[in-house]
Amino acid sequence: NVILSVDQEKTSETDLFKAVTEAKALLNQLGLILVEYTSYVDTSLAPGHYVLFWEIKGKEGKHCKGLDPKV
């Protein structure tokens, strides 16, 4: 039951997980697998924002040389 908070906006862990799950489905269509992710709130600039780090790999047998900038 974790909450990420930037200024007055609050995002629950459930909402973050739902968004990542939807993005994971899009990655799957591109032949990529989301292995792990983490996030934090960056308030070093205004307005503050959420930063997500994703560990992504290609599906078995496919090499992932570089990600399309659209990803």
Secondary structure, DSSP 8 states (H G I E B T S, - for coil): --EEEETTEEEEHHHHHHHHHHHHHHHHHTTEEEEEEEEEEE-SSSS-EEEEEEEEEE-TT-------TT-
